[in-house]
Amino acid sequence: QVQLVESGGGLVQAGGSLRLSCAASGRTFSMSTMGWFRQAPGKEREFVAAISWSGGSTYYKDSVKGRFTISRDNAKNTVYLQMNSLKPEDTAVYYCAVAYSSSRYSVYSSSRYDNWGQGTQVTVSS
């Protein structure tokens, strides 16, 4: 199975930017759908963005559209989340996840994904 390690989190002021990275190792990465989720204190984990294995299709939570961009580099086994115009409500632990194959669950559902990283903290101050 794929092992995932996130990095790039930190503390940033509102309006600032961060780029998260998720490095994958193990099973074939290039054929997998990748997703980013986040979980704020006291809240459920929620979908943020996803990208198809080719990078040809991307999906976003409505509140991050136009501010966040998901991308991948299959040669480097890495998926990225560029986050611009950050807001305090973006504060959360961000997780990347891998879906090995298609299923009845959509890319927006955490049930679609088979493995998860350990998470990286993003804190946006006002």
N, C-alpha and C positions, 0 to 999 in steps of 0.2 A: 504494500500500500504506500501511498505518498505521505511523506513527512513534510509538514509545513512550518516555517518559521517566519513570523512577522517582525518588522522593524520599521523605524521611522517615526514612531509616536513621540509625543512631547507636549510641552506647554507653549501655547502661542496666544497672542492677543487676538481679539475679534477683528476680522478683516484680513488676518494673516493666512499663510498657506503652509501646508505640510504635504509630503509625499510618503505614503506608506508603501513598503515593499513586502512581498511574500515569496520567499524562496522555497522551492519544492525539490524534493529528492525522492528517489525510489521509483515506483511504478510510473508508467508513461504519463508524463505531464501534458504533452502537447495535444493529446486527444481528449482532454478533460475540460469540462466547463468549470470555471472558477468564480467564486463569489466572495463578496465582502459583506459582513454583518457587523452590527454594533449592539452593545448593551450598556445602558446607563444605569446608575444605582437605583434599585427599586423598580426597574422596568424590565420587560421581557426583551429578549434578543430580537432585533429587527433587521430586515433586509436593507442593504445600502446600494449595492451594485453587483452586476454579474457580467461575464463575458464568455462568449462561445469559444470552442477550442481553436477556431481559426482567427478569432478576433473580429470576425465579420459582423457579429451581433452583440450589442451591449444593452443593458437594462439598468434602470435607475429608479430609486425611490423618488417620488415626486419632489420632496423637499430639497433634494440635492441636485436635481437636474440643472444644468447650466453652471454649477459650482464645482462638482466632482467629475473626474474622468477616470475610468478604468481602462487599463491597457495591459498587454502581456508581451513578453519576449520569450518565445518558446525555445530559442537557442540558449537562453540563460535560465530556463525553467523558473521564471519569475513573473509574477503579476503585480501590478502597481495600482495605487489609488492616489491620484493627484487631487488634493483638496484645497480649493481656493475660497476666498471670501468666507472664512470660517466664522461660525456663530457659537455663542455659548451653548446653545442647544445641541450642538454637534459633539459635545463632551461625552465620551463613552470609552469603553474598551472595544477596540476594533479587532475582529477576527476574520481571517481568510479561511476559505473552505473549498474543497474539491468534490466534484460530482463525476464519478467515473463513467456513467452511462445515462442515457435518457430514462425517465421513469414517469409515473403518473403525476408526480409532483412537479409544479412549475419551478422555474429558477428563483422565484420570489420566496419559496418556502424552504425553511431550514431542513425539512425532511428530505429534500432532494439531494443533500450533500452527505458524503460518506466519511470524510475526515476533516478535522479542524485544527487550526493552529492554536497556540497558547494565548494569543491576544497581545495587543499593544495599546497602552493608554494614550488617549488624546484628550487634552484639557485645553479648553478655549476660555480665556478670561475676558471679562467685559470691560 
